[in-house]
Amino acid sequence: MILHSHDLSHDPKGHDLTHHEVEHLLEHWIEHNESHSVSFKERAAQVARVSELAAQDINRAAELMDECTEMLKKALKDL
């Protein structure tokens, strides 16, 4: 089951990115990461009924996703 799709139509070796395109890309990644983090946290609660240790790992993954998101927000601010 596919829960979301990644836009694979952009060629990373294509043209040089404009400021606006970089801004849009960072905003997309930020939103995408935030969505994943929320999903991880919600699912961790369900997984905990099966394995507390696995749930802890998923929660840690959410924390790391949040750290990545903060770096992307910094990149956006640094544009």
TORPA-4810 file (N, C-alpha, C, O; in nm, 3 decimals):
<nodes>
NODE_1_0.084_-0.117_0.000_0.000_0.000_0.000_0.089_0.124_0.000_0.181_0.134_0.082_M
NODE_2_0.064_0.217_-0.090_0.138_0.341_-0.097_0.060_0.448_-0.022_-0.055_0.477_-0.054_I
NODE_3_0.125_0.506_0.079_0.059_0.609_0.159_0.079_0.748_0.102_-0.003_0.837_0.125_L
NODE_4_0.185_0.766_0.030_0.212_0.893_-0.036_0.310_0.867_-0.149_0.370_0.760_-0.157_H
NODE_5_0.324_0.965_-0.234_0.419_0.946_-0.344_0.523_1.056_-0.340_0.495_1.168_-0.297_S
NODE_6_0.641_1.022_-0.384_0.748_1.119_-0.396_0.747_1.168_-0.540_0.727_1.089_-0.632_H
NODE_7_0.769_1.295_-0.559_0.772_1.351_-0.693_0.907_1.317_-0.755_1.009_1.377_-0.722_D
NODE_8_0.905_1.221_-0.845_1.028_1.177_-0.908_1.047_1.239_-1.045_1.137_1.200_-1.119_L
NODE_9_0.961_1.336_-1.080_0.969_1.395_-1.213_1.084_1.493_-1.227_1.122_1.527_-1.339_S
NODE_10_1.139_1.540_-1.116_1.250_1.635_-1.122_1.381_1.561_-1.144_1.413_1.466_-1.071_H
NODE_11_1.454_1.604_-1.242_1.584_1.544_-1.272_1.691_1.615_-1.191_1.717_1.733_-1.215_D
NODE_12_1.754_1.546_-1.095_1.854_1.613_-1.012_1.977_1.659_-1.090_2.055_1.740_-1.041_P
NODE_13_1.994_1.609_-1.212_2.109_1.649_-1.293_2.066_1.746_-1.402_2.142_1.773_-1.495_K
NODE_14_1.946_1.799_-1.390_1.893_1.890_-1.490_1.955_2.028_-1.481_2.077_2.042_-1.470_G
NODE_15_1.873_2.128_-1.485_1.919_2.267_-1.484_1.959_2.314_-1.345_1.926_2.250_-1.245_H
NODE_16_2.030_2.424_-1.340_2.062_2.486_-1.211_1.932_2.535_-1.147_1.845_2.588_-1.215_D
NODE_17_1.922_2.516_-1.018_1.801_2.558_-0.947_1.801_2.707_-0.922_1.905_2.767_-0.895_L
NODE_18_1.684_2.766_-0.932_1.667_2.907_-0.898_1.644_2.918_-0.748_1.615_2.819_-0.680_T
NODE_19_1.656_3.038_-0.697_1.629_3.063_-0.555_1.489_3.015_-0.519_1.468_2.950_-0.418_H
NODE_20_1.393_3.049_-0.604_1.254_3.011_-0.580_1.237_2.859_-0.577_1.164_2.805_-0.494_H
NODE_21_1.305_2.789_-0.668_1.296_2.643_-0.672_1.357_2.580_-0.547_1.303_2.483_-0.493_E
NODE_22_1.469_2.634_-0.501_1.532_2.582_-0.379_1.438_2.605_-0.261_1.419_2.517_-0.177_V
NODE_23_1.381_2.723_-0.254_1.287_2.756_-0.146_1.170_2.657_-0.148_1.130_2.604_-0.044_E
NODE_24_1.115_2.634_-0.265_1.002_2.542_-0.279_1.041_2.400_-0.238_0.966_2.332_-0.169_H
NODE_25_1.159_2.356_-0.282_1.208_2.223_-0.249_1.225_2.206_-0.099_1.182_2.106_-0.042_L
NODE_26_1.286_2.304_-0.034_1.305_2.297_0.112_1.172_2.296_0.184_1.153_2.219_0.279_L
NODE_27_1.079_2.381_0.141_0.946_2.383_0.204_0.877_2.248_0.188_0.812_2.200_0.281_E
NODE_28_0.891_2.187_0.071_0.832_2.054_0.048_0.894_1.950_0.140_0.823_1.872_0.203_H
NODE_29_1.026_1.950_0.149_1.094_1.853_0.235_1.055_1.872_0.381_1.035_1.774_0.452_W
NODE_30_1.044_1.996_0.425_1.005_2.025_0.564_0.867_1.969_0.592_0.845_1.900_0.691_I
NODE_31_0.773_1.999_0.503_0.636_1.950_0.520_0.633_1.797_0.518_0.564_1.734_0.598_E
NODE_32_0.708_1.740_0.427_0.714_1.595_0.414_0.770_1.530_0.542_0.714_1.433_0.592_H
NODE_33_0.879_1.584_0.593_0.939_1.530_0.715_0.845_1.544_0.834_0.833_1.452_0.915_N
NODE_34_0.780_1.658_0.844_0.687_1.678_0.956_0.575_1.576_0.951_0.532_1.525_1.055_E
NODE_35_0.527_1.547_0.831_0.422_1.447_0.814_0.471_1.309_0.858_0.400_1.236_0.927_S
NODE_36_0.592_1.274_0.818_0.648_1.145_0.859_0.667_1.138_1.010_0.637_1.035_1.071_H
NODE_37_0.714_1.243_1.070_0.736_1.244_1.214_0.605_1.219_1.289_0.602_1.139_1.383_S
NODE_38_0.500_1.285_1.249_0.369_1.265_1.311_0.325_1.120_1.294_0.277_1.057_1.389_V
NODE_39_0.342_1.069_1.174_0.304_0.929_1.147_0.384_0.832_1.234_0.328_0.738_1.290_S
NODE_40_0.515_0.855_1.245_0.600_0.769_1.327_0.549_0.767_1.471_0.536_0.661_1.532_F
NODE_41_0.520_0.885_1.524_0.476_0.895_1.664_0.342_0.826_1.685_0.321_0.758_1.786_K
NODE_42_0.251_0.842_1.590_0.121_0.777_1.602_0.136_0.624_1.596_0.076_0.552_1.675_E
NODE_43_0.216_0.577_1.503_0.235_0.434_1.486_0.314_0.373_1.602_0.291_0.258_1.639_R
NODE_44_0.405_0.449_1.658_0.483_0.397_1.772_0.390_0.357_1.886_0.414_0.257_1.952_A
NODE_45_0.287_0.434_1.908_0.191_0.401_2.014_0.124_0.268_1.984_0.099_0.189_2.075_A
NODE_46_0.094_0.242_1.857_0.032_0.115_1.820_0.134_0.000_1.829_0.102_-0.108_1.877_Q
NODE_47_0.254_0.026_1.783_0.360_-0.075_1.783_0.394_-0.116_1.927_0.431_-0.231_1.951_V
NODE_48_0.382_-0.024_2.020_0.416_-0.051_2.159_0.337_-0.169_2.215_0.384_-0.239_2.305_A
NODE_49_0.217_-0.191_2.162_0.137_-0.305_2.208_0.196_-0.437_2.162_0.166_-0.542_2.217_R
NODE_50_0.281_-0.431_2.059_0.347_-0.551_2.007_0.488_-0.561_2.062_0.533_-0.668_2.103_V
NODE_51_0.559_-0.447_2.061_0.698_-0.446_2.108_0.735_-0.306_2.157_0.743_-0.212_2.079_S
NODE_52_0.756_-0.295_2.286_0.794_-0.168_2.345_0.929_-0.121_2.290_0.950_-0.002_2.265_E
NODE_53_1.021_-0.215_2.273_1.153_-0.181_2.221_1.145_-0.125_2.079_1.210_-0.026_2.046_L
NODE_54_1.066_-0.189_1.995_1.047_-0.140_1.858_0.983_-0.002_1.860_1.019_0.085_1.780_A
NODE_55_0.888_0.020_1.949_0.823_0.150_1.961_0.924_0.258_2.001_0.919_0.370_1.951_A
NODE_56_1.015_0.223_2.090_1.120_0.319_2.128_1.207_0.354_2.008_1.245_0.470_1.991_Q
NODE_57_1.239_0.255_1.926_1.318_0.279_1.805_1.245_0.373_1.709_1.305_0.463_1.651_D
NODE_58_1.116_0.351_1.694_1.036_0.436_1.604_1.029_0.578_1.659_1.039_0.674_1.583_I
NODE_59_1.012_0.591_1.790_1.011_0.725_1.849_1.146_0.795_1.830_1.150_0.916_1.808_N
NODE_60_1.254_0.719_1.839_1.387_0.777_1.814_1.399_0.821_1.668_1.458_0.925_1.639_R
NODE_61_1.345_0.742_1.578_1.344_0.780_1.436_1.268_0.911_1.417_1.309_0.996_1.338_A
NODE_62_1.159_0.927_1.489_1.082_1.053_1.482_1.166_1.169_1.532_1.163_1.278_1.475_A
NODE_63_1.240_1.147_1.640_1.328_1.253_1.693_1.434_1.291_1.590_1.462_1.409_1.570_E
NODE_64_1.492_1.191_1.526_1.594_1.218_1.424_1.533_1.290_1.304_1.596_1.378_1.246_L
NODE_65_1.411_1.253_1.267_1.341_1.321_1.158_1.320_1.468_1.196_1.336_1.557_1.112_M
NODE_66_1.284_1.493_1.321_1.266_1.630_1.367_1.396_1.709_1.361_1.396_1.827_1.328_D
NODE_67_1.508_1.643_1.394_1.638_1.709_1.383_1.669_1.743_1.238_1.718_1.852_1.209_E
NODE_68_1.641_1.651_1.148_1.661_1.678_1.005_1.576_1.796_0.960_1.621_1.882_0.885_C
NODE_69_1.453_1.798_1.006_1.362_1.906_0.970_1.416_2.041_1.018_1.408_2.140_0.946_T
NODE_70_1.472_2.043_1.138_1.530_2.168_1.189_1.645_2.215_1.101_1.661_2.335_1.078_E
NODE_71_1.726_2.121_1.052_1.836_2.159_0.962_1.783_2.213_0.830_1.839_2.308_0.775_M
NODE_72_1.676_2.154_0.779_1.615_2.204_0.656_1.557_2.343_0.678_1.565_2.428_0.589_L
NODE_73_1.498_2.367_0.794_1.446_2.501_0.825_1.560_2.601_0.833_1.546_2.716_0.791_K
NODE_74_1.673_2.559_0.886_1.791_2.645_0.892_1.839_2.676_0.751_1.872_2.790_0.720_K
NODE_75_1.841_2.575_0.666_1.882_2.596_0.527_1.789_2.696_0.459_1.835_2.782_0.383_A
NODE_76_1.661_2.684_0.484_1.563_2.776_0.426_1.589_2.919_0.474_1.584_3.013_0.396_L
NODE_77_1.616_2.932_0.603_1.646_3.064_0.660_1.776_3.120_0.602_1.789_3.241_0.584_K
NODE_78_1.872_3.032_0.575_2.003_3.074_0.526_2.004_3.110_0.376_2.105_3.159_0.326_D
NODE_79_1.895_3.086_0.306_1.891_3.119_0.163_1.913_3.268_0.140_1.913_3.314_0.026_L
</nodes>
